[in-house]
Amino acid sequence: MTKLYKKPSLTHFIIVVCILVFVFEIIYGLQHGSFGDENFKNSLADLFNNYGFSFQNLIDKKIWVFITSIFLHADPEHLVLNILALFFFGRVVELQLGRKKFMLIFFASAILGNLAFLLPSFLGISSSGSVIGASAAIFGLMGAAMLVKPLELVFYPYLIPIPLILVAVLYTLYNIASFLLVFVNLEESNIAYISHIAGLATGMLFGFREEGSKKGFAILLFLLILLVVTPFIWMIFKYLEIFNYITVLSKFFK
């Protein structure tokens, strides 16, 4: 029987680790230049190349990048958006499934998300560069959370409570659509959408395993219904953009 916890301590701990690593990034950059100048940016780029996940780092046998890449973030916006998502989705998984399964989902989603980053190279899409950030892990937590507690109300990304499953569906559709646009070269992006999708799929597999096929397929049917009515839901969410503090934060950091 899974032991439940009253406080999402691991969720908070990982958030603190991400913040501390980002502080280290800033200090590291300031040792090579002034904040925001070319030397500062170049030093961070070297840091990301050495400790981010990439095919070249795997060839060089830098196995630690499977872990170090998770906690690196490119800029304040990247960090803030990830820790906000981690707070809302991570706490649901940790409180519902316990700490061991939380950690398993977090790291399994992150690692498989990293590996998925290499797949486009076999389809003719360049996957050069390094991938950093906890996004794949967070999508994994979201995938599990939407199955174990789909109607949990979260304040992400709006200032009003939204059922977790609706947030998950919209983010899933957005990432799939964005990946397809990149895949057919209609858009360019420095976001590893395929890693997000792989992380989400990993988390959902854990969620199905935890909840059993009967409840899992019931939620899957609900998801299919949501997909049908998504245009109408999208209209509502576009109206709710006035409550979207994520957009405000994104503009603040640009």
Helices and strands as residue ranges (DSSP letters): H 9-30, H 38-51, H 55-59, H 65-71, H 76-85, I 86-90, H 91-97, H 99-116, G 119-123, H 135-148, E 153-154, E 162-163, H 164-183, H 193-228, H 230-239, G 240-243, H 245-253
